[in-house]
Amino acid sequence: MTRILIPLLCLTALPPAAEALKVQVWDRELQTKVGDGETSGSKLVMQFVGDYDGPVVVLFAQTDEEKSRVTFPGLKSSYNGVLSKGQLTLQLPAAGASAANTSLTLGKFLSPFKLTLSAQPAGQALSLPGLKTTDSAAKDSK
């Protein structure tokens, strides 16, 4: 009985799996979502609409656990930025009133939080060796 009880107690003492930091990128008018992402371990996996170029609003949503543990110190819930050719640049407010805003790519912005960026266009097709695309499969069947 104790053989079963000890491992069971150890499993129940573990904290629940942590939820992920979520990121949404919207056009400046908050009409169209042009990007979406979520952390997985120490990687932020983002997808962007490939044909959007222009100003955006970037929204970060932390879980209550992340907030209470201060997992991402200093992270605000929203930032202005620019999305151009699949690259997101955030405009960070300057510390002084007379100083200009600082622009950082999303990858550089994430590095103090010990996160790396994995970005891809939305709807990008996955190709693996040995798999046929629908075009090549249709040609083979003829």
N, C-alpha and C positions, 0 to 999 in steps of 0.2 A: 504494500500500500504506500509506504513512504517513497518507493522508487517512482511512483506515478505522481505523487503529491508534490515533491520538490520541483521537478521540471514544470509542472502546471503552475505553481506559485511564481516561478521565475518568468514564465511567459506572461502572466497577468500583471507582473510588476513593470513590464516594458511599457514605455509611453506609446500612444497610438501613432501610426504613421503620420508624419507631418504633411500638411497640405502644401501646395506650391504657391510661390509668388506668381501672380498673374499680371500680364501687361496687355493693354489694349491701346491701339493707335488709331485716332480718329482724325478726319479732316478738321480744319479750324472751326467750322460751323457745327461740328458734332452731328453731321448728317450721315456720313458714310464711314464705316470701319475700314481702315486700310492696312491694319496689321493686328496681329494677335500672338500672344506667346505665354509660356509657362515654364517655370523652372523644373528641372529634373536633376536632382542631385546638385552639382555645382555648375550646371549648364542651363542657360536660358535659351530655349528653342523658340525662335520667332518665325512667323510667316508674314510676308508683306505682299500686297497687291503689286504686281510687277509694273503696271503702267501708270502709277500715281506719282506725280512730282508736285510738291508744294508744301505749304505750312501745315503742321499737324499739332494735335494735343496728345500727349502720351500719359496714360493713366496707369498707375501702379496700385495693385490691391494686395495688401499683406493679410495673412491670416491673423487671428487674435493671438495665437501662439507666437508667431513671428514678432508681433508688436510687443508682447509681454517679455520676450527674451531679448528684445532689441537686436534681432538678427541683421537688420539693415539700418544701422544708425544713420540718421540724417536724411533718409529717403523720404521725399515728399510724395503726396498722392498724385500730383500732376505736374507736368513740365510742358513747355512749348518746344517745338522742334521743327525740323524740315526733313521730309522724306524725298530723296532724289535717287533714282536708279537703284532702288532696293537698299540704299544706305540711309540709316536714320541718324541725324545729328540733333542732339539736345542743346537747348539754350539755357544755360544755368544763370540765375540772377547773380550779379556781382555783389560782393560784400559791402562795398562803399556806395554811397548815393551817386557819386560822380563817375564811378568806374563803369566800363562797358560790360555787357553780358559776355560770358564765356561759352564757347561752343565746343562740345565734345561729341565724338561718335559714341553710339550706344555701347560698343565694345569697351572703349576706354572708360566710359561712365561706370560700367559694371565691375571693373577690376578692383576698386577698393572694397567691394562687397564679396570678393573672392568668387565671382561668377564669370564664366566665359560665355560668349555669344555663338549661337549656331543659327544663322539666318538663311531663309530660302524663300523664293517666290511662292505665293499661295497657289495651290493646285499643281505644283511641280510633280511630274510623273517620276516614279521610282523605277530605276532600271537596274537589274541584277544580271550577272552573266548567266546565260542559259534560258532566260525568260524571253518570250517573244512579245513584241508589242502588238497591238490590235492590227496595225497596218501590215506587219510582216506575217502575222497569222493568216490574214485574209489572202495575201499573195500566195502563201503556201497551200492553202486549201483549193486554189484554182487549178 
